[in-house]
């Protein structure tokens, strides 16, 4: 016998669900935006770490040239400042969530 294949599953996946019928778990634009926002902190940390490494290489290979040393120092300074800003942004949101007593502000969800 022929089996019938439907293009769309009749039961939609609940928001945030991942399973056999829910390939990506992305049910709405809210889920997509929430995942983008939650992935920005690790991506920012990786970028800042790479900038520290790049600044270190610039400093090592400057050859004593004052302009290149100053550029390397500014790269390292800006990477450290970015790390501080990123950490403070995370901590401020955590402190507000704990102080107010509403941990739901840590999850991006428009409907609830």
OpenMM code with the backbone's topology and positions (N, CA, C; nanometers):
from openmm import Vec3, app, unit

residues = "UNK UNK UNK UNK UNK UNK UNK UNK UNK UNK UNK UNK UNK UNK UNK UNK UNK UNK UNK UNK UNK UNK UNK UNK UNK UNK UNK UNK UNK UNK UNK UNK UNK UNK UNK UNK UNK UNK UNK UNK UNK UNK UNK UNK UNK UNK UNK UNK UNK UNK UNK UNK UNK UNK UNK UNK UNK UNK UNK UNK UNK UNK UNK UNK UNK UNK UNK UNK UNK UNK UNK UNK UNK UNK UNK UNK UNK UNK UNK UNK UNK UNK UNK UNK UNK UNK UNK UNK UNK UNK UNK UNK UNK UNK UNK UNK UNK UNK UNK UNK UNK UNK UNK UNK UNK UNK UNK UNK UNK UNK UNK UNK".split()
positions = [
    Vec3(0.0827, -0.1179, 0.0000),
    Vec3(0.0000, 0.0000, 0.0000),
    Vec3(0.0870, 0.1240, 0.0000),
    Vec3(0.0286, 0.2289, -0.0457),
    Vec3(0.0976, 0.3572, -0.0470),
    Vec3(0.0787, 0.4265, 0.0867),
    Vec3(0.1847, 0.4820, 0.1346),
    Vec3(0.1704, 0.5604, 0.2583),
    Vec3(0.1556, 0.7072, 0.2212),
    Vec3(0.0759, 0.7761, 0.2976),
    Vec3(0.0490, 0.9161, 0.2708),
    Vec3(0.1434, 1.0007, 0.3549),
    Vec3(0.2075, 1.0953, 0.2913),
    Vec3(0.2983, 1.1860, 0.3610),
    Vec3(0.2378, 1.3249, 0.3549),
    Vec3(0.2127, 1.3809, 0.4713),
    Vec3(0.1589, 1.5155, 0.4782),
    Vec3(0.2727, 1.6163, 0.4842),
    Vec3(0.2532, 1.7288, 0.4228),
    Vec3(0.3568, 1.8321, 0.4231),
    Vec3(0.3645, 1.9030, 0.5570),
    Vec3(0.2568, 1.8972, 0.6322),
    Vec3(0.2539, 1.9669, 0.7598),
    Vec3(0.1955, 1.8760, 0.8667),
    Vec3(0.2571, 1.8748, 0.9818),
    Vec3(0.2094, 1.7949, 1.0933),
    Vec3(0.0832, 1.8605, 1.1495),
    Vec3(-0.0233, 1.7859, 1.1730),
    Vec3(-0.1473, 1.8476, 1.2226),
    Vec3(-0.1369, 1.9000, 1.3651),
    Vec3(-0.0432, 1.8482, 1.4448),
    Vec3(-0.0286, 1.8977, 1.5816),
    Vec3(0.0941, 1.9883, 1.5879),
    Vec3(0.0742, 2.1160, 1.6141),
    Vec3(0.1899, 2.2052, 1.6187),
    Vec3(0.2741, 2.1800, 1.7429),
    Vec3(0.3981, 2.2157, 1.7332),
    Vec3(0.4896, 2.2006, 1.8462),
    Vec3(0.4694, 2.3157, 1.9433),
    Vec3(0.4693, 2.2871, 2.0717),
    Vec3(0.4590, 2.3962, 2.1677),
    Vec3(0.5864, 2.4798, 2.1662),
    Vec3(0.5781, 2.6037, 2.2076),
    Vec3(0.6959, 2.6908, 2.2065),
    Vec3(0.8094, 2.6317, 2.2889),
    Vec3(0.9284, 2.6281, 2.2290),
    Vec3(1.0463, 2.5789, 2.2982),
    Vec3(1.0617, 2.4288, 2.2971),
    Vec3(0.9698, 2.3566, 2.2320),
    Vec3(0.9758, 2.2101, 2.2324),
    Vec3(1.0693, 2.1604, 2.1237),
    Vec3(1.1423, 2.0577, 2.1569),
    Vec3(1.2287, 1.9911, 2.0597),
    Vec3(1.1979, 1.8433, 2.0693),
    Vec3(1.1702, 1.7825, 1.9596),
    Vec3(1.1356, 1.6411, 1.9626),
    Vec3(1.1324, 1.5832, 1.8237),
    Vec3(1.0635, 1.4701, 1.8123),
    Vec3(1.0594, 1.4004, 1.6848),
    Vec3(0.9913, 1.4840, 1.5767),
    Vec3(0.8829, 1.5490, 1.6114),
    Vec3(0.8086, 1.6271, 1.5137),
    Vec3(0.8467, 1.7749, 1.5148),
    Vec3(0.9300, 1.8151, 1.6060),
    Vec3(0.9712, 1.9540, 1.6175),
    Vec3(1.1203, 1.9617, 1.5878),
    Vec3(1.1534, 1.9814, 1.4631),
    Vec3(1.2933, 1.9710, 1.4221),
    Vec3(1.3817, 2.0743, 1.4915),
    Vec3(1.3452, 2.1992, 1.4852),
    Vec3(1.4337, 2.3014, 1.5400),
    Vec3(1.3857, 2.3555, 1.6734),
    Vec3(1.2627, 2.3371, 1.7079),
    Vec3(1.2102, 2.3921, 1.8313),
    Vec3(1.1767, 2.5394, 1.8203),
    Vec3(1.1872, 2.5948, 1.7013),
    Vec3(1.1546, 2.7358, 1.6809),
    Vec3(1.0110, 2.7445, 1.6334),
    Vec3(0.9264, 2.7911, 1.7215),
    Vec3(0.7841, 2.7918, 1.6922),
    Vec3(0.7375, 2.9286, 1.6450),
    Vec3(0.8025, 3.0328, 1.6915),
    Vec3(0.7574, 3.1659, 1.6562),
    Vec3(0.8759, 3.2608, 1.6525),
    Vec3(0.8493, 3.3821, 1.6159),
    Vec3(0.9523, 3.4847, 1.6124),
    Vec3(1.0055, 3.5130, 1.7523),
    Vec3(0.9232, 3.4928, 1.8537),
    Vec3(0.9673, 3.5102, 1.9921),
    Vec3(1.0771, 3.4111, 2.0270),
    Vec3(1.0618, 3.2856, 1.9849),
    Vec3(1.1650, 3.1854, 2.0102),
    Vec3(1.2946, 3.2202, 1.9389),
    Vec3(1.2837, 3.2647, 1.8149),
    Vec3(1.4034, 3.3010, 1.7384),
    Vec3(1.4757, 3.4159, 1.8067),
    Vec3(1.4020, 3.5211, 1.8415),
    Vec3(1.4637, 3.6377, 1.9053),
    Vec3(1.5209, 3.6023, 2.0422),
    Vec3(1.4504, 3.5190, 2.1175),
    Vec3(1.4991, 3.4766, 2.2481),
    Vec3(1.6293, 3.3992, 2.2390),
    Vec3(1.6410, 3.3142, 2.1386),
    Vec3(1.7648, 3.2391, 2.1220),
    Vec3(1.8791, 3.3291, 2.0757),
    Vec3(1.8486, 3.4273, 1.9932),
    Vec3(1.9523, 3.5222, 1.9507),
    Vec3(2.0023, 3.6011, 2.0702),
    Vec3(1.9103, 3.6515, 2.1517),
    Vec3(1.9496, 3.7309, 2.2687),
    Vec3(2.0291, 3.6464, 2.3672),
    Vec3(1.9878, 3.5223, 2.3895),
    Vec3(2.0584, 3.4384, 2.4859),
    Vec3(2.1946, 3.3932, 2.4355),
    Vec3(2.2170, 3.3967, 2.3055),
    Vec3(2.3473, 3.3574, 2.2527),
    Vec3(2.4429, 3.4755, 2.2374),
    Vec3(2.3962, 3.5970, 2.2593),
    Vec3(2.4840, 3.7127, 2.2437),
    Vec3(2.5928, 3.7193, 2.3502),
    Vec3(2.5638, 3.6788, 2.4723),
    Vec3(2.6641, 3.6839, 2.5794),
    Vec3(2.7826, 3.5916, 2.5504),
    Vec3(2.7614, 3.4651, 2.5170),
    Vec3(2.8775, 3.3810, 2.4846),
    Vec3(2.9529, 3.4273, 2.3603),
    Vec3(2.8797, 3.4734, 2.2597),
    Vec3(2.9457, 3.5224, 2.1383),
    Vec3(3.0292, 3.6461, 2.1698),
    Vec3(2.9753, 3.7350, 2.2524),
    Vec3(3.0511, 3.8535, 2.2938),
    Vec3(3.1757, 3.8159, 2.3713),
    Vec3(3.1658, 3.7162, 2.4578),
    Vec3(3.2822, 3.6705, 2.5331),
    Vec3(3.3901, 3.6138, 2.4423),
    Vec3(3.3494, 3.5385, 2.3417),
    Vec3(3.4459, 3.4824, 2.2474),
    Vec3(3.5137, 3.5933, 2.1679),
    Vec3(3.4358, 3.6908, 2.1228),
    Vec3(3.4933, 3.8026, 2.0467),
    Vec3(3.5911, 3.8810, 2.1333),
    Vec3(3.5564, 3.9058, 2.2576),
    Vec3(3.6464, 3.9805, 2.3460),
    Vec3(3.7748, 3.9026, 2.3728),
    Vec3(3.7654, 3.7707, 2.3893),
    Vec3(3.8843, 3.6891, 2.4093),
    Vec3(3.9749, 3.6944, 2.2866),
    Vec3(3.9142, 3.6855, 2.1685),
    Vec3(3.9926, 3.6935, 2.0443),
    Vec3(4.0603, 3.8298, 2.0326),
    Vec3(3.9900, 3.9357, 2.0718),
    Vec3(4.0515, 4.0690, 2.0651),
    Vec3(4.1686, 4.0819, 2.1622),
    Vec3(4.1610, 4.0187, 2.2777),
    Vec3(4.2755, 4.0173, 2.3691),
    Vec3(4.3945, 3.9459, 2.3065),
    Vec3(4.3700, 3.8350, 2.2409),
    Vec3(4.4770, 3.7610, 2.1747),
    Vec3(4.5366, 3.8441, 2.0611),
    Vec3(4.4513, 3.9080, 1.9818),
    Vec3(4.4991, 3.9916, 1.8706),
    Vec3(4.5824, 4.1073, 1.9240),
    Vec3(4.5363, 4.1720, 2.0292),
    Vec3(4.6132, 4.2805, 2.0899),
    Vec3(4.7473, 4.2322, 2.1422),
    Vec3(4.7509, 4.1120, 2.1978),
    Vec3(4.8773, 4.0548, 2.2440),
    Vec3(4.9732, 4.0292, 2.1290),
    Vec3(4.9205, 3.9776, 2.0172),
    Vec3(5.0064, 3.9574, 1.9009),
    Vec3(5.0582, 4.0903, 1.8456),
    Vec3(4.9712, 4.1893, 1.8400),
    Vec3(5.0159, 4.3219, 1.7949),
    Vec3(5.1280, 4.3740, 1.8848),
    Vec3(5.1128, 4.3529, 2.0145),
    Vec3(5.2133, 4.4009, 2.1091),
    Vec3(5.3453, 4.3253, 2.0927),
    Vec3(5.3369, 4.1937, 2.0739),
    Vec3(5.4577, 4.1131, 2.0591),
    Vec3(5.5313, 4.1475, 1.9296),
    Vec3(5.4560, 4.1631, 1.8208),
    Vec3(5.5182, 4.1868, 1.6914),
    Vec3(5.5328, 4.3344, 1.6570),
    Vec3(5.5192, 4.4228, 1.7535),
    Vec3(5.5332, 4.5663, 1.7264),
    Vec3(5.6775, 4.6051, 1.6991),
    Vec3(5.7701, 4.5289, 1.7488),
    Vec3(5.9109, 4.5564, 1.7239),
    Vec3(5.9603, 4.6826, 1.7925),
    Vec3(5.8934, 4.7280, 1.8943),
    Vec3(5.9363, 4.8468, 1.9668),
    Vec3(5.8905, 4.9772, 1.9043),
    Vec3(5.8166, 4.9723, 1.7946),
    Vec3(5.7648, 5.0941, 1.7314),
    Vec3(5.6587, 5.1556, 1.8225),
    Vec3(5.6786, 5.2812, 1.8639),
    Vec3(5.5846, 5.3419, 1.9594),
    Vec3(5.4403, 5.3482, 1.9097),
    Vec3(5.4204, 5.3695, 1.7809),
    Vec3(5.2834, 5.3773, 1.7281),
    Vec3(5.2146, 5.2411, 1.7344),
    Vec3(5.2886, 5.1361, 1.6993),
    Vec3(5.2295, 5.0028, 1.7025),
    Vec3(5.2068, 4.9550, 1.8459),
    Vec3(5.2960, 4.9917, 1.9360),
    Vec3(5.2773, 4.9567, 2.0770),
    Vec3(5.1544, 5.0270, 2.1322),
    Vec3(5.1378, 5.1548, 2.0967),
    Vec3(5.0201, 5.2294, 2.1428),
    Vec3(4.8917, 5.1682, 2.0862),
    Vec3(4.8939, 5.1263, 1.9598),
    Vec3(4.7771, 5.0614, 1.9000),
    Vec3(4.7444, 4.9298, 1.9683),
    Vec3(4.8477, 4.8527, 2.0005),
    Vec3(4.8258, 4.7249, 2.0693),
    Vec3(4.7707, 4.7479, 2.2091),
    Vec3(4.8246, 4.8472, 2.2792),
    Vec3(4.7740, 4.8778, 2.4135),
    Vec3(4.6285, 4.9226, 2.4079),
    Vec3(4.5936, 5.0016, 2.3080),
    Vec3(4.4538, 5.0462, 2.2986),
    Vec3(4.3618, 4.9289, 2.2645),
    Vec3(4.4074, 4.8360, 2.1815),
    Vec3(4.3266, 4.7173, 2.1501),
    Vec3(4.3016, 4.6354, 2.2763),
    Vec3(4.4062, 4.6140, 2.3544),
    Vec3(4.3923, 4.5376, 2.4785),
    Vec3(4.3040, 4.6129, 2.5775),
    Vec3(4.3217, 4.7448, 2.5868),
    Vec3(4.2399, 4.8253, 2.6783),
    Vec3(4.0928, 4.8190, 2.6409),
    Vec3(4.0625, 4.8308, 2.5117),
    Vec3(3.9226, 4.8255, 2.4686),
    Vec3(3.8631, 4.6862, 2.4883),
    Vec3(3.9436, 4.5819, 2.4701),
    Vec3(3.8936, 4.4458, 2.4926),
    Vec3(3.8619, 4.4247, 2.6410),
    Vec3(3.9479, 4.4759, 2.7286),
    Vec3(3.9212, 4.4635, 2.8728),
    Vec3(3.7989, 4.5454, 2.9115),
    Vec3(3.7862, 4.6660, 2.8559),
    Vec3(3.6690, 4.7495, 2.8839),
    Vec3(3.5415, 4.6816, 2.8340),
    Vec3(3.5477, 4.6181, 2.7178),
    Vec3(3.4321, 4.5444, 2.6668),
    Vec3(3.3945, 4.4279, 2.7554),
    Vec3(3.4955, 4.3592, 2.8087),
    Vec3(3.4691, 4.2488, 2.9007),
    Vec3(3.3992, 4.2984, 3.0263),
    Vec3(3.4461, 4.4124, 3.0781),
    Vec3(3.3840, 4.4705, 3.1982),
    Vec3(3.2394, 4.5106, 3.1703),
    Vec3(3.2153, 4.5747, 3.0564),
    Vec3(3.0790, 4.6172, 3.0209),
    Vec3(2.9881, 4.4957, 3.0039),
    Vec3(3.0380, 4.3916, 2.9379),
    Vec3(2.9582, 4.2712, 2.9177),
    Vec3(2.9247, 4.2045, 3.0509),
    Vec3(3.0231, 4.1953, 3.1393),
    Vec3(2.9997, 4.1342, 3.2707),
    Vec3(2.9037, 4.2187, 3.3539),
    Vec3(2.9189, 4.3510, 3.3489),
    Vec3(2.8284, 4.4380, 3.4254),
    Vec3(2.6851, 4.4299, 3.3736),
    Vec3(2.6689, 4.4221, 3.2430),
    Vec3(2.5334, 4.4100, 3.1873),
    Vec3(2.4672, 4.2819, 3.2358),
    Vec3(2.5415, 4.1725, 3.2357),
    Vec3(2.4882, 4.0457, 3.2848),
    Vec3(2.4551, 4.0546, 3.4335),
    Vec3(2.5469, 4.1101, 3.5109),
    Vec3(2.5253, 4.1184, 3.6555),
    Vec3(2.4103, 4.2113, 3.6921),
    Vec3(2.3954, 4.3208, 3.6212),
    Vec3(2.2864, 4.4146, 3.6507),
    Vec3(2.1509, 4.3472, 3.6291),
    Vec3(2.1374, 4.2723, 3.5204),
    Vec3(2.0105, 4.2031, 3.4947),
    Vec3(1.9860, 4.0968, 3.6012),
    Vec3(2.0911, 4.0244, 3.6411),
    Vec3(2.0752, 3.9230, 3.7458),
    Vec3(2.0359, 3.9863, 3.8792),
    Vec3(2.0985, 4.0980, 3.9142),
    Vec3(2.0682, 4.1658, 4.0402),
    Vec3(1.9250, 4.2175, 4.0397),
    Vec3(1.8830, 4.2763, 3.9294),
    Vec3(1.7448, 4.3254, 3.9203),
    Vec3(1.6468, 4.2089, 3.9342),
    Vec3(1.6753, 4.0958, 3.8687),
    Vec3(1.5852, 3.9804, 3.8777),
    Vec3(1.5763, 3.9287, 4.0203),
    Vec3(1.6885, 3.9250, 4.0917),
    Vec3(1.6866, 3.8759, 4.2295),
    Vec3(1.6277, 3.9781, 4.3258),
    Vec3(1.6552, 4.1050, 4.3037),
    Vec3(1.6053, 4.2094, 4.3934),
    Vec3(1.4545, 4.2239, 4.3832),
    Vec3(1.4034, 4.2210, 4.2622),
    Vec3(1.2598, 4.2355, 4.2409),
    Vec3(1.1875, 4.1049, 4.2735),
    Vec3(1.2589, 3.9937, 4.2612),
    Vec3(1.1973, 3.8642, 4.2892),
    Vec3(1.1208, 3.8085, 4.1719),
    Vec3(1.1543, 3.8528, 4.0523),
    Vec3(1.0866, 3.8053, 3.9328),
    Vec3(1.1911, 3.7468, 3.8379),
    Vec3(1.2225, 3.6188, 3.8524),
    Vec3(1.3239, 3.5607, 3.7640),
    Vec3(1.2764, 3.5434, 3.6203),
    Vec3(1.1491, 3.5693, 3.5943),
    Vec3(1.0965, 3.5555, 3.4588),
    Vec3(1.1543, 3.6595, 3.3638),
    Vec3(1.2126, 3.7682, 3.4170),
    Vec3(1.2702, 3.8681, 3.3266),
    Vec3(1.3989, 3.8180, 3.2623),
    Vec3(1.4515, 3.7060, 3.3100),
    Vec3(1.5720, 3.6497, 3.2501),
    Vec3(1.5409, 3.5712, 3.1235),
    Vec3(1.4143, 3.5367, 3.1017),
    Vec3(1.3720, 3.4638, 2.9824),
    Vec3(1.2926, 3.5566, 2.8942),
    Vec3(1.3289, 3.5622, 2.7680),
    Vec3(1.2566, 3.6472, 2.6741),
    Vec3(1.1320, 3.5740, 2.6279),
    Vec3(1.0152, 3.6252, 2.6675),
    Vec3(0.8890, 3.5646, 2.6280),
    Vec3(0.7837, 3.6738, 2.6239),
    Vec3(0.7293, 3.6990, 2.5088),
    Vec3(0.6329, 3.8075, 2.4926),
    Vec3(0.4957, 3.7680, 2.5480),
    Vec3(0.4571, 3.6427, 2.5318),
    Vec3(0.3200, 3.6034, 2.5594),
    Vec3(0.2892, 3.5752, 2.7034),
    Vec3(0.3875, 3.5432, 2.7859),
    Vec3(0.3590, 3.5098, 2.9257),
    Vec3(0.3919, 3.6236, 3.0164),
] * unit.nanometer
topology = app.Topology()
chain = topology.addChain("A")
for resn in residues:
    res = topology.addResidue(resn, chain)
    for name in ("N", "CA", "C"):
        topology.addAtom(name, app.Element.getBySymbol(name[0]), res)
